[in-house]
Amino acid sequence: MQTSDSSFSTHDGLNKALELLASPHRGAVDLPFTLPESGLGEMRALEMLSGHVLDKAAQLGSPSSLAHMDPPTPWITWAMALWNASRNQNMLHEATSPFATQAEALVLAWLAPLFGMRGGHFCAGSTIANLTGLWAARDVAGVSTVVTSQAAHLSIEKACRLLRLELVKVSVDRWGRLDREQLPSLDNACLVLTAGTTATGGVDPLDLVGAAKWTHVDAAWAGSLRLSRTHSARLDGIQAADSVAVSAHKWLFQPKDSALVMFRNLDAANAAISFGGGYLASPNVGVQGSRSAAAIPLLATLLAWGREGVAQRLDRLMQMADSLADEIEKCDRLELWGRPQTAINVFRPVGSSTVAFVQALPPGMLSTCVLDGQTWARSVAANPSVDMDGVVEKILAASREDA
Ligand SMILES: *Cc1c(COP(=O)(O)O)cnc(C)c1O
């Protein structure tokens, strides 16, 4: 009888994987069309896949990468992801994850107070975090309607559909923020405010927090600014929210899937969104069942960098977005949509095609967004290694060619 299967233990192959990760020379070997009958072995599989997995992916940490809310990830999170995969803890079963459970509580104890929240839990993304927040709003506060702005993320609409909540969308002002003059009655409503809209990075007026029976703040993108002493005040008002969503795999530089949903009245929220079960030692909280130990890479990052290390990176990215806006404003061939609020710039070439302009630039430099039926170019400063001078140079050059 076989007693140990070496596929399940540490192995030189892990060094090989690191070697391939660091190597500039990887070949892309064609994959078999059909399920292999006999295995190729781990080493061959690594070699076969390296050129695909590592090279056929956007290089989010490259000097020209400025298009998306997806950041490059610090290496310590790669190490934690490896350790996590090796242990395969399940946050659903504390017996498999005694430390990971503690780690999650610790990270939440560090971060939740910055948002005025008592605690919460990790989940796979802010799509789930928003769904969870609205679920609590419905079942704790008994709301039947969700009021949000037209610039809200599509996950709010998705959550309303799933929860059978009526959705009312309010128009936005010139800066892409919910227009308070257009607010309907908030009777029996949950107000969803966005801190950092996906298209333009707008922050809704957070002094409206508390105006409804339940206020949920979708801070998927800009929530981490609460760690910056320079920019934290941009999100003032969030402390009075009933629930908050933050995607750690966006501006906290975490590998996916990592987000937090947090509650001011944690006990009431948890009571509404928990299920017991015969085989569970403690109740299952939230939307997901089995859940990874996503808190551990974030814990490692926060230990390695401290609040200051996160803040310095965010402050620099905010400043780089500002300097890009300055250059766009100075250039009469480019039109700036508005000053960046949370490190997102929206702009376009004057009198020529925005799509052609974006396509003339290196892939991954800019994305596009549609506002009021018009296409704009969009940059998102999520990459601390971006070469902003180089990017500015290329953008100005492309605007010249275009004209
Ligand atoms: C990205 C984003 C979401 C969704 O978050 P995921 O982590 O991608 O699920 C929700 N709201 C806003 C404002 C976002 O930018």
The ligand as an SDF file (V2000), in Angstrom:
LIG
                    3D

 15 15  0  0  0  0  0  0  0  0999 V2000
  -14.4500   47.1850   -8.6410 C   0  0  0  0  0  0  0  0  0  0  0  0
  -15.6550   47.7690   -8.0390 C   0  0  0  0  0  0  0  0  0  0  0  0
  -16.6530   46.9620   -7.4860 C   0  0  0  0  0  0  0  0  0  0  0  0
  -16.6350   45.4580   -7.6050 C   0  0  0  0  0  0  0  0  0  0  0  0
  -15.5670   44.9500   -6.9040 O   0  0  0  0  0  0  0  0  0  0  0  0
  -14.9360   43.5100   -7.2660 P   0  0  0  0  0  0  0  0  0  0  0  0
  -13.8900   43.4080   -6.2240 O   0  0  0  0  0  0  0  0  0  0  0  0
  -14.4300   43.6230   -8.6670 O   0  0  0  0  0  0  0  0  0  0  0  0
  -16.0230   42.5150   -7.1470 O   0  0  0  0  0  0  0  0  0  0  0  0
  -17.7090   47.5590   -6.8410 C   0  0  0  0  0  0  0  0  0  0  0  0
  -17.7810   48.8990   -6.7580 N   0  0  0  0  0  0  0  0  0  0  0  0
  -16.8550   49.7170   -7.2850 C   0  0  0  0  0  0  0  0  0  0  0  0
  -17.0090   51.1900   -7.1320 C   0  0  0  0  0  0  0  0  0  0  0  0
  -15.7630   49.1770   -7.9550 C   0  0  0  0  0  0  0  0  0  0  0  0
  -14.8590   49.9880   -8.5090 O   0  0  0  0  0  0  0  0  0  0  0  0
  1  2  1  0
  2  3  1  0
  2 14  2  0
  3  4  1  0
  3 10  2  0
  4  5  1  0
  5  6  1  0
  6  7  2  0
  6  8  1  0
  6  9  1  0
 10 11  1  0
 11 12  2  0
 12 13  1  0
 12 14  1  0
 14 15  1  0
M  END
$$$$
